Amino acid sequence: MTLLLTPQLNEALGVYAELYRTAYGHEAAVVDLVPAMLETFLAGDKAFAAARRK
């Protein structure tokens, strides 16, 4: 899958990766962080979960 990011989102994800490194003590590339971020987002979307159960 290929994603097209706005420059602003790309920058924000880079900042997130840096904050992640500071918080957890190890470096993680954005490409490695995004799948977990998307899984968390989808898991928290109650309307999406309800629609999938139908």
N, CA, C and O atoms as a GROMACS GRO file, in nm:
protein
  216
    1MET      N    1   0.085  -0.116   0.000
    1MET     CA    2   0.000   0.000   0.000
    1MET      C    3   0.090   0.123   0.000
    1MET      O    4   0.192   0.128   0.069
    2THR      N    5   0.050   0.220  -0.077
    2THR     CA    6   0.121   0.347  -0.081
    2THR      C    7   0.029   0.456  -0.030
    2THR      O    8  -0.088   0.463  -0.069
    3LEU      N    9   0.080   0.541   0.057
    3LEU     CA   10   0.003   0.652   0.111
    3LEU      C   11   0.064   0.782   0.065
    3LEU      O   12   0.187   0.796   0.060
    4LEU      N   13  -0.020   0.877   0.032
    4LEU     CA   14   0.025   1.011  -0.004
    4LEU      C   15  -0.005   1.102   0.114
    4LEU      O   16  -0.121   1.120   0.151
    5LEU      N   17   0.099   1.158   0.174
    5LEU     CA   18   0.084   1.243   0.292
    5LEU      C   19   0.103   1.389   0.254
    5LEU      O   20   0.183   1.422   0.166
    6THR      N   21   0.029   1.474   0.320
    6THR     CA   22   0.055   1.617   0.304
    6THR      C   23   0.189   1.648   0.370
    6THR      O   24   0.232   1.575   0.459
    7PRO      N   25   0.254   1.754   0.328
    7PRO     CA   26   0.379   1.791   0.395
    7PRO      C   27   0.361   1.813   0.546
    7PRO      O   28   0.449   1.779   0.625
    8GLN      N   29   0.249   1.869   0.584
    8GLN     CA   30   0.223   1.894   0.726
    8GLN      C   31   0.210   1.764   0.804
    8GLN      O   32   0.264   1.752   0.914
    9LEU      N   33   0.138   1.667   0.748
    9LEU     CA   34   0.124   1.538   0.816
    9LEU      C   35   0.257   1.465   0.822
    9LEU      O   36   0.290   1.404   0.924
   10ASN      N   37   0.333   1.471   0.715
   10ASN     CA   38   0.464   1.408   0.714
   10ASN      C   39   0.554   1.467   0.822
   10ASN      O   40   0.624   1.394   0.892
   11GLU      N   41   0.551   1.599   0.835
   11GLU     CA   42   0.630   1.665   0.939
   11GLU      C   43   0.582   1.624   1.078
   11GLU      O   44   0.663   1.595   1.167
   12ALA      N   45   0.451   1.621   1.098
   12ALA     CA   46   0.395   1.584   1.228
   12ALA      C   47   0.434   1.441   1.265
   12ALA      O   48   0.464   1.414   1.381
   13LEU      N   49   0.432   1.351   1.169
   13LEU     CA   50   0.472   1.213   1.196
   13LEU      C   51   0.620   1.204   1.231
   13LEU      O   52   0.659   1.123   1.315
   14GLY      N   53   0.702   1.285   1.167
   14GLY     CA   54   0.844   1.289   1.202
   14GLY      C   55   0.865   1.338   1.344
   14GLY      O   56   0.947   1.283   1.418
   15VAL      N   57   0.789   1.440   1.383
   15VAL     CA   58   0.796   1.490   1.521
   15VAL      C   59   0.749   1.382   1.617
   15VAL      O   60   0.809   1.361   1.723
   16TYR      N   61   0.642   1.312   1.581
   16TYR     CA   62   0.590   1.204   1.665
   16TYR      C   63   0.697   1.096   1.685
   16TYR      O   64   0.718   1.049   1.796
   17ALA      N   65   0.765   1.059   1.578
   17ALA     CA   66   0.869   0.957   1.587
   17ALA      C   67   0.981   1.003   1.681
   17ALA      O   68   1.035   0.922   1.757
   18GLU      N   69   1.016   1.130   1.676
   18GLU     CA   70   1.120   1.183   1.765
   18GLU      C   71   1.073   1.180   1.910
   18GLU      O   72   1.149   1.141   1.999
   19LEU      N   73   0.949   1.219   1.934
   19LEU     CA   74   0.894   1.214   2.070
   19LEU      C   75   0.885   1.069   2.120
   19LEU      O   76   0.908   1.042   2.238
   20TYR      N   77   0.852   0.978   2.030
   20TYR     CA   78   0.849   0.836   2.064
   20TYR      C   79   0.988   0.790   2.111
   20TYR      O   80   1.001   0.720   2.211
   21ARG      N   81   1.091   0.831   2.036
   21ARG     CA   82   1.228   0.794   2.073
   21ARG      C   83   1.263   0.847   2.211
   21ARG      O   84   1.324   0.777   2.292
   22THR      N   85   1.225   0.970   2.237
   22THR     CA   86   1.253   1.031   2.368
   22THR      C   87   1.178   0.958   2.479
   22THR      O   88   1.234   0.932   2.586
   23ALA      N   89   1.052   0.925   2.455
   23ALA     CA   90   0.969   0.863   2.558
   23ALA      C   91   1.006   0.718   2.585
   23ALA      O   92   1.005   0.674   2.700
   24TYR      N   93   1.040   0.642   2.480
   24TYR     CA   94   1.060   0.498   2.495
   24TYR      C   95   1.206   0.454   2.484
   24TYR      O   96   1.237   0.337   2.504
   25GLY      N   97   1.294   0.547   2.451
   25GLY     CA   98   1.435   0.516   2.452
   25GLY      C   99   1.487   0.439   2.333
   25GLY      O  100   1.602   0.394   2.334
   26HIS      N  101   1.407   0.424   2.230
   26HIS     CA  102   1.459   0.362   2.108
   26HIS      C  103   1.393   0.425   1.986
   26HIS      O  104   1.279   0.472   1.991
   27GLU      N  105   1.468   0.424   1.878
   27GLU     CA  106   1.422   0.488   1.756
   27GLU      C  107   1.329   0.396   1.679
   27GLU      O  108   1.354   0.276   1.667
   28ALA      N  109   1.222   0.454   1.627
   28ALA     CA  110   1.129   0.380   1.542
   28ALA      C  111   1.098   0.467   1.421
   28ALA      O  112   1.066   0.585   1.435
   29ALA      N  113   1.108   0.409   1.305
   29ALA     CA  114   1.078   0.482   1.182
   29ALA      C  115   0.928   0.504   1.172
   29ALA      O  116   0.848   0.425   1.222
   30VAL      N  117   0.891   0.612   1.106
   30VAL     CA  118   0.749   0.643   1.087
   30VAL      C  119   0.678   0.525   1.021
   30VAL      O  120   0.566   0.491   1.058
   31VAL      N  121   0.743   0.464   0.924
   31VAL     CA  122   0.682   0.352   0.852
   31VAL      C  123   0.650   0.236   0.948
   31VAL      O  124   0.559   0.158   0.921
   32ASP      N  125   0.723   0.225   1.057
   32ASP     CA  126   0.697   0.122   1.156
   32ASP      C  127   0.590   0.164   1.257
   32ASP      O  128   0.523   0.078   1.316
   33LEU      N  129   0.575   0.293   1.279
   33LEU     CA  130   0.477   0.343   1.375
   33LEU      C  131   0.336   0.353   1.317
   33LEU      O  132   0.239   0.332   1.389
   34VAL      N  133   0.324   0.386   1.191
   34VAL     CA  134   0.193   0.412   1.131
   34VAL      C  135   0.098   0.294   1.140
   34VAL      O  136  -0.019   0.316   1.173
   35PRO      N  137   0.138   0.170   1.112
   35PRO     CA  138   0.042   0.060   1.124
   35PRO      C  139  -0.020   0.049   1.264
   35PRO      O  140  -0.141   0.027   1.277
   36ALA      N  141   0.060   0.064   1.367
   36ALA     CA  142   0.007   0.058   1.504
   36ALA      C  143  -0.087   0.175   1.530
   36ALA      O  144  -0.189   0.160   1.598
   37MET      N  145  -0.054   0.292   1.478
   37MET     CA  146  -0.139   0.410   1.495
   37MET      C  147  -0.275   0.388   1.427
   37MET      O  148  -0.379   0.421   1.483
   38LEU      N  149  -0.272   0.332   1.306
   38LEU     CA  150  -0.398   0.306   1.235
   38LEU      C  151  -0.481   0.198   1.304
   38LEU      O  152  -0.603   0.211   1.311
   39GLU      N  153  -0.417   0.094   1.354
   39GLU     CA  154  -0.489  -0.011   1.427
   39GLU      C  155  -0.558   0.047   1.550
   39GLU      O  156  -0.673   0.015   1.578
   40THR      N  157  -0.487   0.132   1.622
   40THR     CA  158  -0.543   0.196   1.742
   40THR      C  159  -0.660   0.286   1.705
   40THR      O  160  -0.763   0.286   1.773
   41PHE      N  161  -0.645   0.361   1.598
   41PHE     CA  162  -0.752   0.449   1.552
   41PHE      C  163  -0.877   0.368   1.517
   41PHE      O  164  -0.987   0.401   1.561
   42LEU      N  165  -0.861   0.263   1.438
   42LEU     CA  166  -0.976   0.182   1.397
   42LEU      C  167  -1.039   0.111   1.516
   42LEU      O  168  -1.161   0.100   1.523
   43ALA      N  169  -0.958   0.063   1.608
   43ALA     CA  170  -1.011  -0.006   1.727
   43ALA      C  171  -1.093   0.088   1.814
   43ALA      O  172  -1.185   0.044   1.884
   44GLY      N  173  -1.061   0.216   1.812
   44GLY     CA  174  -1.133   0.312   1.895
   44GLY      C  175  -1.255   0.373   1.828
   44GLY      O  176  -1.328   0.449   1.892
   45ASP      N  177  -1.278   0.342   1.702
   45ASP     CA  178  -1.392   0.398   1.629
   45ASP      C  179  -1.513   0.306   1.648
   45ASP      O  180  -1.526   0.204   1.581
   46LYS      N  181  -1.601   0.344   1.739
   46LYS     CA  182  -1.716   0.260   1.774
   46LYS      C  183  -1.812   0.240   1.657
   46LYS      O  184  -1.867   0.131   1.640
   47ALA      N  185  -1.832   0.342   1.577
   47ALA     CA  186  -1.921   0.330   1.461
   47ALA      C  187  -1.864   0.230   1.360
   47ALA      O  188  -1.938   0.151   1.302
   48PHE      N  189  -1.733   0.235   1.339
   48PHE     CA  190  -1.668   0.141   1.249
   48PHE      C  191  -1.682  -0.002   1.300
   48PHE      O  192  -1.714  -0.093   1.224
   49ALA      N  193  -1.658  -0.021   1.430
   49ALA     CA  194  -1.669  -0.154   1.490
   49ALA      C  195  -1.811  -0.207   1.477
   49ALA      O  196  -1.830  -0.325   1.446
   50ALA      N  197  -1.909  -0.123   1.501
   50ALA     CA  198  -2.049  -0.165   1.490
   50ALA      C  199  -2.083  -0.203   1.347
   50ALA      O  200  -2.152  -0.303   1.324
   51ALA      N  201  -2.037  -0.126   1.252
   51ALA     CA  202  -2.064  -0.155   1.111
   51ALA      C  203  -1.999  -0.287   1.068
   51ALA      O  204  -2.056  -0.360   0.988
   52ARG      N  205  -1.883  -0.316   1.120
   52ARG     CA  206  -1.815  -0.442   1.085
   52ARG      C  207  -1.887  -0.562   1.142
   52ARG      O  208  -1.882  -0.671   1.084
   53ARG      N  209  -1.954  -0.545   1.256
   53ARG     CA  210  -2.026  -0.658   1.318
   53ARG      C  211  -2.153  -0.693   1.242
   53ARG      O  212  -2.205  -0.804   1.258
   54LYS      N  213  -2.204  -0.603   1.162
   54LYS     CA  214  -2.330  -0.628   1.089
   54LYS      C  215  -2.311  -0.723   0.975
   54LYS      O  216  -2.407  -0.755   0.904
   0.00000   0.00000   0.00000
